[in-house]
Amino acid sequence: MKGVDSIGVKIIFNGVGYNDKYQVKVKIYDKDKIIYDGYSYNGVVNVFLKRNKGYRLYASFLDYRIWISIYTNSNEYIFSLNNRRTITLFLKDYYYNLPIERGVIVLWQR
């Protein structure tokens, strides 16, 4: 679909996996016709669409679903898929093999 009246559109999904792991399944429809069906890479989908035209975007990731209309007057669209869940870890001391009952673990900084 790359042509004179097309535009390169970058669709970004925040809160998904890395490289090709845990990525978003994306479908883009022009009326009832599917024009893109694939997965994001690093949370990004790059696609050429016609300029100043409406499309329907369907994205699914784990238990999140997005069904939204986009109008291609911009080169970039950003969606957040906040997948915050509570994780319980049971840790044992390396030397004494005793359970660690209190503490704070920082996995990464925000």
Buried (B, 14 or more C-beta within 10 A) or exposed (E): EEEEEBBEBEBBBEBBBEEEEBBBEBBBBBEEEEBBEEEBBEBBBEBBBBEEBEBBBBBBBEEBEBEEEBEBEEEEBEBEBEEEEEEEEEEEEEEEEEEEEEEEEEEEEE
